[in-house]
Amino acid sequence: MRTTSIISFLFLLGLSVYLMSFSTGCANIIPPSGGPRDSLPPRLLNATPKDSTLNFRGDRIVFNFDEYIDDPQDISNNILFTPLFEINPEISVRSRTVTVRFRDSLEANTTYILNFGNALRDINESNVIKNFVYTFSTGPALDSLTFSGKVDLAETGKTDSTLIIILHRNLEDSAVVKERPVYVSRVDAAGNFRFQNLPKDTFAIYALGNAGTVRRYQNPTQQFFAFSNEPVITGVTRDVTLHAYRVPPPVTTSQPTAQVRNNNPNERRLRFTTTPASGSLDLESDFVMTFPSPLRTFDSTLVSLSTDSSFTPVRYTVRLDSSRTALNFRSQWKEGTEYNLILGKDFAEDSAGRKLLKTDTLNFTTKKLSDYGQLRIRIRNLDTARKPVLQFLQGDRVVFSTSIKTGVFVSNRFNPGEYDLRILYDTNENGQWDPGQFFGTKRQPELTQPISRQLNVKPNFENEFDLSL
């Protein structure tokens, strides 16, 4: 019996030790409770081989840290390797160790940079190791040439940190569409970028948005793109400024098409919306009727405009737009006046054969002068030789723009509200921003310059602002 008890005890002890070791190996790492929060990022203890190694011949690099490292699924997508590999290295994280294993052959006498950006963080508090970079060379020396630059969005003058900057050894225009770039750099929040450890060479430089893993210019209407008219010569070129743009999608206009007339009496009435739909009409704007289907016919002689209850006739002009879906009525509107737009039964017919069922009258009222603010803006350091246009924005929408030739803008009837401002340098003087043209003409986009101050225009008030560029 005594021997049996000893054997049972030893069996249970061994089983307990085994289960404890198994559970320790499989358990999640849980930070200790209590005490101050850990705010320090992991610290690199050593790298094998060490940073700035020369004559590298291995197939992997191992980093050991003083804390457990998080292993997010997208870690490989957040690490930048330059020069770019045909097949990206494999990244593995185990406890405090990060291993980079190369699955592609390394070029001879080449300096490689592993830029981890902000991809590495500890597992407990997610403290990030910021801008962690490792460099090595397959040759006897590290390349040491650098250059930097800045990129902005040409249409807004703002910056976009999601853009990347790419370098091509192939200087042909088609390379940015067909080939993988050699070097890549990220852009910071201020639009700055910097290339380091470059060899002596000549490169074509571009900025790309929505580049994905292919890093090619594939969709001009969806990708931001910038180019330089001159190549970058390392050791000679110091600073590069790029202006990114997107090509607006082509404008398509609907044309009247023959459609079967709908015999349902409830669908025979010509329908439309008006602008303004409610409220008062701006004294500087058109009264607009918009139709869901293009108009097949329009007879302006069956339309009349008059004022108030006396129905005094008013002179006006009307224009049917190119899509035949909008009528724009313009007149010398009087302030605070009620207008009547009388539409004869047969004044219009749309492409589905719909007309008014009877004569209709639309009533609207114009704004009073007291609804507006008086506005005077003086802009210092304005280069009028660059054909400046002052743009007023609400959100991302340009609500008003005007060419300025003297650095002073004056309006006695300006809609009140809060506005952001920017200057468009309208090179071709067509009153609107124009994108660049890379293939063929190599035309850079028109540029804009944001004005940092926001304006609050008050109604029935003399609003004066002094601005400086």
N, C-alpha and C positions, 0 to 999 in steps of 0.2 A: 504493500500500500504506500509505504513511504517513497519507494522508487517511482511509483506511478504519479504521486503528487509533484515530485521534483520535475518529472518529464512534462507534466501539464503546465507547471509554472514557467518552465523554460520555453515551452511552445507559445504560451500567451505573451510572454515578454518579447519574444522574437517577432510575433505577429504585430504587436503594438509598435515596435520600432519600425517595422516595414510600412505600416499604415501611416505613421507620422512622417516618414521620409517621402512617401508617395504624395500625401496631401500637401506637404511643403513645396514639392516640385510643381504641383498643378494649381496651387492657390493663387488668387489675384493678389497683387501687391497693394496693401492697404496702409495708408500713411498713419503714423501714430496720432492719437487724439490729444488735444490740449496743446498748450505752448503757442508761441508766435508762429504766424503763417510764413512758410518758406517763400521768399520773394526773389531768391537768387537763381539764375539759370545754371544748368549743369556745366561743369568745368572739365575741359579736356585734360586727361592725365597723360596720355601718350598716343602717338600714331605710329603705325608700322606699315611702311617705312616712314620716317619723320618728314615733316613739312619741308618743302624746297629740295627734296631729294633729286639728285642728278643721275643720269644713266640708268633710269628705272627699267627693269626687265620683268617685273612680276606680273601677276594677273589679278591682284586684289590689294586693297588698302584697308586696314583695320584701325578703328578709332575706339579708344577706351575712355569712358567718362566716369565721374565720381557719383553719378546718380543714374537711376533707371530711366531709359529713354522711351518716350512714347513711340508707337508704331502705327501711325495712321495709314490707311490704305493708299492715299494719294501722295505718299512721301516722294516717290520717284518723279511725279509730275512737277514737284516744287523745287527740284534740284536742277541746277543748270550746269551742264558740262560743256566746256569749250577747249579746243575745237569740237564741233558736234560729232557724235559717233553715228555710224550707220545703224548700229544696234545699241540701244542705251544700256549702260551697266545695270547690274542687278543690285538692289539695295536691300539688305536684311538687317533687322534690329533684334537683338537678343540681350535682354537684361540691360547691362551698362555698355554694351558693345554694338557699334554700327560697322557693318562690313560692306564695302563697295567692291563688287567683282566684275571685271571687264569681260564682256562677251564678244568684243570686237577687237581686232588687232590694232595696236598703237602705231602711229606714224613715227618714223625715225627722226631724231633731232628736233623734237617738237615739245613745246611747253604746254602742259594741260592745266586747266583750272577747274576745280570742283567747287562750285558756289552753292552752298546749301541754303542761302537766303535765310528765311525764318522757319525752315522745315523741321529743325531739331528742337525738341522741348522735353522737359521732364514729365514723367508719367503722373505725378501727384498733383502739382499745381499748374502745369502747363506753362512754366516759365521758359521763354524762348531764348535760344542762343542766337543772337542777332548777327546777321551777315558773316556767318561762319564760312571761311574760304580756305581751301587747301590747294597747294600748287606743287607740281613735280615736272621733271623734264626727262625725256627719253634720250637726250643728248648730254654733252658735257657742260652746258650752261643754260641758265634760264633766260628766255627772251624778256626784255625789259622795257620795250617801247610802250607808250601810253598816248591816249588822246581822249578828250571828253567833249560833251556838247549838251544841247538842250533841244527838246521837242515840245511843240504846242499844237493845239487844234486850231487850224487857220480860221475857221468860221467863227469861233467864239473867243479865241485868245486864251482859253483855259488849258489846263494840263490834264493828262490821263495816264495814271500809273500802270494801267493794264497794257499799254503799248510795249513792244520790244524793239530793240535796234539790232539790225542784222548786217553782217559784212559778207560780201561775195568777192572771191578772187576773179571770177568771170565777170568782166565789165559789160558784157552784152545785156541789153534790156531784157531779153527773154529769160535770163538766169533767175530773176526774182519770181518768175512764174513756174519755171520747170525744175529748178535745182535746189538742193538743200544748201543753206548758207554755211559758212565756215565758222564764224564767230557770232555770238549773241550776247546782248547786254540787256539787263532790266532797266526800267525807268522809275525814278522815285516820284514822290508826291509833287515835287516842284518841277517835274519834267526833265530833271538832269540825268545824264547817263555817263558812264566812264568805262573805257576798255583798258585793261592792264595786261602786261606780259605778252605783248604782241611782237611778232617778228618784223623785220624790215620787208615791207611789201606794199602793194597798191590794191585798194579795195573799193568796190562800189558800196555805198551805204544807204540803207532804207530804214524806215520805221513801219511797223505793221501792227494792226489791231486784229483781234480774233484770229490769231495765227494758228492756234491749236498746236499739234505736235509736228505738222508738216512745215510750218513756218514759211509759207509761200503766199504770194499775192494772187488770190483766186476769185474774189468776189468784190469788184470795185464799188458796188452799191451798199455793201454791208461791212467791208473792212476799211478802217482808217489806213491811210498809206501816205508816206512822205519819201521824197527822194532829194538827193543833192545833184546839182548840175555838174559838180566837179568830183572826181574820185578822191578818196582819202589816201594820202601817202604817209605811212607811219614814219615818225621821226621828223616830218616836215609839217603835216597838218596838226594844228593844236586844238582848235575849237570848231565845232560844226553846229549850226542851227538848222533844224528841220521843222517844216510846217505840214502837219498831217491834214488830210481831207478825205471825205467820202464823196463819191460821185452820186448826185441825186438820181433816183430811178426815173426813167423816161415818163413824161406826162402823156397819158392816153386820154383822148377825148371821145366820148360816145357820139356816134352818128345816128340819126333817125333810121330805124329799120322798120320794114313792113311787118305789122303784127295783126293777128286776127282780132277783129272788134269783139269785145266782150259784151254779150247780149244780156247780161245780168243787170237789171235796172239799178241795183245798188252800187254797181261799179262803173256806171257811165259818166259820173260827174268828174270833171277836171279838178284835180287836187293839187295843192301847193302849200308852201310855208313862206313866211315873210320874215325879213330882218329889218328892223327889230321885231321880234315876236311879241314883245311887251315892252313897257317903258317908253322912253322918248327917243326920237330920231336925232342923231348927232347932226349939227348944222353943216358939218363938212363931209357927211357921208351920203351915199345913195340909199334910197328905199329899194329893197331887193325882194323879188318874188322868185322862189326856187321850186322847180317841178321835178318829181321823181322820174319822169320819162321825158325824152327830148320832144320839143314842140315841132309838129309837122307844119303848122301854119300859125302866123301871128299877124294881126291887122291892127296897126297902131291907131287908125282912124276910129276904132271902136273903143278907145280908151280916152278918158279925160281926167284932168286934175283940177280941183277947186279947193277953196278955203271955207272954213266954218259953215255955219248954217245958211249963209247967203249963197253958197255955191258959186262964188266969184271965180271965173276961169283963171288958171295959172299957167304960165309958159313953162315948158319942161322939155327934156330930151329923154328918150328911152333907147336902151341898147340890149339886143339879144346876144348873149355871149357865144363863144365859138362852139361850145358843147350843146347849145340850144336848150339848156336846162335852167337858165336864169335870165330874168329881165331886170335891168338896172335903171331906175328912174332917178333923174337928177334935175334939180331946180335951184334957184336962188332962195333957199329956205329962209323964212322969217322966224325969229325967235318966238317960242311959246305960242305957236300957231297950230290950230287943228286943220288937217288936210283931209280931203275926201278923194280917193282914187276910185273912179267909176269904171267898171269893166262890163262891156257889152256881152251879151250871151255868146256871141260867136267870135269874140276877140282872139281866141286861140284854140287850137286843137292839138292834142299830143299824138305821139306815134301809135297809140292804141285806139285812137279815134275818140278820146274823151273830150267833152266840152263842158262849159258851165250849163247848168239846167235852166238858169235865168240870170238876168242882170244882177251883178253883185257890187257892193260898195265897201271898200276898205278904208277905215279911219285910223289916222295916226297923228301924233302931236310932236312938234319939235321941241328941243331943249331951250331953256331960257339962257340968256347971257350970264346970269348969276350962277348958273350951274357949272360954269367954266372957271378956270384959273388963268390969270395973266402970268406968262412965263418969260423970263429973261435968263439966258445962260451965257456966261463968258468963259471961254476955254483958252488957257494959256499954253504956250509951247506947241500949238497946233501947226503941223506942216501942211499948209494949204496947197502946196505943189503936188501932193500925193492924192489929190481929189477926195478929200474926206467927206464921209456921210455920217451924220449923227443918228444913231439908232436907239430907240426907246424900247425896252423889253419888259414884259411881265411874265415871269417864269422863263421859259425858253422861247417864247414867241415874240417876234418883232411886231409891235403894235403901231409904230410910227417911225418913219425915217425921213431925213431931209438932208440935202446937200448943203454944206456950209463953206463959205468962201472967205469969211472975215474973222472967224473965231468967235462970232456972236450969233446966238439964235434967239429970236423974239417971236412970241405968239400971244395974241390977245384972247384966243379961244382954245385953251388946251384942257383936255379931259383930266379931271383930278384923279389922283391915285398915286401909288408907289411904283417907281420905275428904276430899273437898272439901265445903265448907259454903256455904250461902246462906240468906238469909231471904226467904221469900215473904210479902208483905203480902196476906193472904187476905180481901179486902174482903167477900165474900159468905159467908165461913166455910164453904165446902164442902170444904175440905181439899186443893184442887188449884188450879193456875194456870188462869186464864180469859183468853182473848184479848179484844181490843176489838171493838166493833161500830160501824162508821162510818156506814153508811146507816141513817137512821131515828133510833136512840137516841143516837148520838154518845157511846158509852160507851168510855172509855179502858181499855186492858188493865190487869190487875193487875200490880204491879211486884215485882221481886226485887232483892235487894242481896247481891252476892257477898261472902264473907268471905275475905280474902286468905290466911289461914293454913290449911295442910293438916294434918289430924289423923292420927296413927298410933296406932290403938287396939291395945294389946297384950293377948293372952289371959292369964287368971289374974293380973291386975294391976289396981291402982287407978289409972286414968287420969284426971287432972284437968287442965283447960285453962281459962285466963282469956282471953277474947276481947273485943275492943272494936270497935264499929261506927264 
